[in-house]
Amino acid sequence: PVVKEIRSRLGDSVYSIREDETLEMAVVELLKKYDLTVTTAESCTGGLLAGRLVNVPGVSDVFKTGFVTYSNKAKRKILDVNKATLKKYGAVSEQTAKEMAKGGVFATDADICIAITGIAGPDGGTPEKPVGLVYLAVSDGEHTWVRRMNAPARFQSREKIRFRAASTALDMVRRLLCGLPVEEGAV
């Protein structure tokens, strides 16, 4: 009855009822279930997302590779992000996140790529693009879904912003694989 009540209140935000199952474990299980592969393309999270995935035993069946493309040059060379996109919108933008995710799919022939770009702080923010602004994208090569994440005051530390971004990205993949709206959910 407790599980039923929690599910009724939290809906599709519940990814598991097993107390020992992490979000990354649930995502890897879904990728295996559907025989899909994944690649990560990270900027502000610096490999945290890939690190969380590789902590899951058996992930080698589904994890292609992880790119840390911190610089604009790396985004261009490795993920084929257009130089004009970076110039017009900047590295922290919906457009760049989309191109990172699409580029990761094509660079590795993965079924899905998860991309993250943002400002983890404590420096680097502006009034237009404050610390805690993160764009996350998931692409299957044909379709790309993007979410904007703004970290509230309680998440205004570099570590918390990075962890929350990686968690949100994992949840986007989970939602995609479960047939749920990818651009919705807890942020």
C-alpha positions as CSV (number, residue, x, y, z in Angstrom):
1,P,0.0,0.0,0.0
2,V,2.9,2.4,0.7
3,V,4.4,1.9,-2.7
4,K,1.0,2.3,-4.3
5,E,0.5,5.6,-2.5
6,I,3.9,6.9,-3.4
7,R,3.4,6.0,-7.1
8,S,0.0,7.8,-7.0
9,R,1.6,11.0,-5.7
10,L,4.8,11.0,-7.7
11,G,3.6,9.4,-10.9
12,D,6.1,8.8,-13.6
13,S,8.9,10.3,-11.5
14,V,9.3,7.0,-9.8
15,Y,12.0,5.0,-11.6
16,S,12.2,2.0,-9.3
17,I,10.7,0.5,-6.2
18,R,13.9,-1.4,-5.3
19,E,15.8,0.5,-2.6
20,D,19.1,-0.6,-3.9
21,E,18.5,0.5,-7.5
22,T,20.0,3.8,-8.6
23,L,18.8,5.9,-11.5
24,E,21.8,4.9,-13.6
25,M,21.1,1.2,-12.9
26,A,17.5,1.6,-14.0
27,V,18.7,3.3,-17.2
28,V,21.3,0.6,-18.0
29,E,18.6,-2.0,-17.4
30,L,16.3,-0.3,-19.9
31,L,19.1,0.1,-22.5
32,K,19.8,-3.7,-22.2
33,K,16.1,-4.5,-22.3
34,Y,15.8,-2.7,-25.6
35,D,19.2,-3.7,-26.9
36,L,20.3,0.0,-27.3
37,T,23.6,1.7,-27.0
38,V,24.4,5.1,-25.5
39,T,27.2,7.7,-25.7
40,T,27.7,10.7,-23.5
41,A,28.8,14.2,-24.6
42,E,29.6,16.3,-21.6
43,S,30.8,19.8,-21.0
44,C,30.1,21.3,-17.5
45,T,29.7,17.8,-15.9
46,G,33.2,16.9,-17.0
47,G,32.5,13.1,-17.3
48,L,30.3,12.7,-14.2
49,L,27.5,11.3,-16.3
50,A,29.8,8.7,-17.9
51,G,31.3,7.9,-14.5
52,R,27.8,7.2,-13.1
53,L,27.0,4.9,-15.9
54,V,30.3,3.0,-15.7
55,N,29.7,2.4,-12.0
56,V,26.9,0.0,-13.1
57,P,28.1,-3.6,-13.6
58,G,27.5,-4.9,-17.1
59,V,27.3,-1.4,-18.6
60,S,29.9,-2.4,-21.2
61,D,27.0,-4.1,-23.1
62,V,25.4,-0.7,-23.8
63,F,27.9,2.1,-23.3
64,K,29.8,3.1,-26.4
65,T,32.0,6.0,-25.2
66,G,32.0,9.2,-23.3
67,F,33.3,12.5,-24.6
68,V,34.3,15.4,-22.4
69,T,34.1,18.4,-24.7
70,Y,34.8,21.2,-22.4
71,S,36.2,23.6,-24.9
72,N,34.4,25.0,-28.0
73,K,37.2,23.5,-30.1
74,A,36.5,20.0,-28.8
75,K,32.8,20.5,-29.4
76,R,33.5,21.3,-33.0
77,K,36.2,18.7,-33.7
78,I,34.7,15.7,-31.8
79,L,31.0,16.3,-32.0
80,D,30.8,18.4,-35.2
81,V,29.1,21.4,-33.5
82,N,28.9,24.1,-36.0
83,K,31.2,27.1,-35.4
84,A,28.4,29.5,-36.4
85,T,26.2,27.9,-33.7
86,L,28.8,28.5,-31.1
87,K,29.4,32.1,-32.3
88,K,25.7,33.0,-32.5
89,Y,24.2,31.2,-29.4
90,G,27.3,30.3,-27.3
91,A,28.4,27.0,-25.8
92,V,25.6,27.2,-23.2
93,S,22.5,27.1,-25.4
94,E,19.7,24.8,-26.6
95,Q,21.2,24.8,-30.1
96,T,24.7,23.7,-29.0
97,A,23.2,21.0,-26.8
98,K,21.2,19.6,-29.7
99,E,24.2,19.6,-32.0
100,M,26.3,17.9,-29.3
101,A,23.8,15.1,-28.9
102,K,23.3,14.6,-32.7
103,G,27.1,14.7,-33.2
104,G,27.6,12.1,-30.5
105,V,25.2,9.7,-32.2
106,F,26.9,10.0,-35.5
107,A,30.5,10.0,-34.2
108,T,30.0,6.7,-32.4
109,D,27.1,5.0,-34.2
110,A,25.3,4.8,-30.9
111,D,21.5,4.5,-30.7
112,I,21.3,7.4,-28.2
113,C,23.5,10.3,-27.1
114,I,23.1,12.3,-24.0
115,A,24.6,15.8,-24.1
116,I,25.1,18.3,-21.3
117,T,26.4,21.9,-21.5
118,G,26.1,24.6,-18.9
119,I,27.6,26.8,-16.3
120,A,28.5,25.0,-13.1
121,G,30.1,28.0,-11.4
122,P,31.0,29.5,-9.1
123,D,32.2,31.9,-11.8
124,G,31.3,32.3,-15.5
125,G,27.7,33.3,-15.1
126,T,26.1,36.5,-16.6
127,P,22.7,38.0,-16.2
128,E,21.6,36.3,-19.4
129,K,23.3,33.0,-18.6
130,P,23.6,32.6,-14.8
131,V,25.5,30.0,-12.9
132,G,23.3,26.9,-12.7
133,L,21.9,27.3,-16.3
134,V,22.3,23.9,-18.0
135,Y,21.0,22.6,-21.3
136,L,20.5,18.8,-21.7
137,A,19.8,17.0,-24.9
138,V,19.0,13.4,-25.8
139,S,19.2,12.4,-29.5
140,D,18.5,9.2,-31.3
141,G,19.9,10.7,-34.5
142,E,16.5,11.4,-36.0
143,H,14.8,13.2,-33.1
144,T,16.4,15.4,-30.4
145,W,14.8,16.4,-27.1
146,V,16.2,19.4,-25.1
147,R,15.6,20.5,-21.5
148,R,16.7,23.7,-19.8
149,M,17.7,23.4,-16.2
150,N,18.0,26.4,-13.9
151,A,19.5,25.5,-10.5
152,P,17.6,27.0,-7.6
153,A,19.5,28.7,-4.8
154,R,19.9,25.4,-2.8
155,F,21.7,23.8,-5.7
156,Q,24.1,26.7,-6.2
157,S,27.3,24.7,-5.7
158,R,29.4,23.3,-8.5
159,E,29.1,19.8,-7.2
160,K,25.3,20.0,-6.8
161,I,24.7,21.6,-10.2
162,R,26.8,18.9,-11.9
163,F,25.1,16.0,-10.0
164,R,21.6,17.4,-10.7
165,A,22.5,17.9,-14.4
166,A,23.7,14.3,-14.7
167,S,20.6,13.0,-12.9
168,T,18.3,15.0,-15.1
169,A,20.1,13.7,-18.2
170,L,19.7,10.1,-17.0
171,D,16.0,10.7,-16.3
172,M,15.5,12.0,-19.8
173,V,16.9,8.8,-21.2
174,R,14.7,6.8,-18.8
175,R,11.6,8.7,-19.9
176,L,12.5,8.3,-23.6
177,L,12.8,4.5,-23.2
178,C,9.6,4.3,-21.1
179,G,7.6,6.2,-23.7
180,L,7.1,9.2,-21.4
181,P,7.4,12.9,-22.3
182,V,11.2,13.5,-22.3
183,E,11.1,17.3,-21.9
184,E,9.0,17.0,-18.7
185,G,9.6,15.7,-15.3
186,A,11.4,16.9,-12.2
187,V,14.3,19.2,-12.8
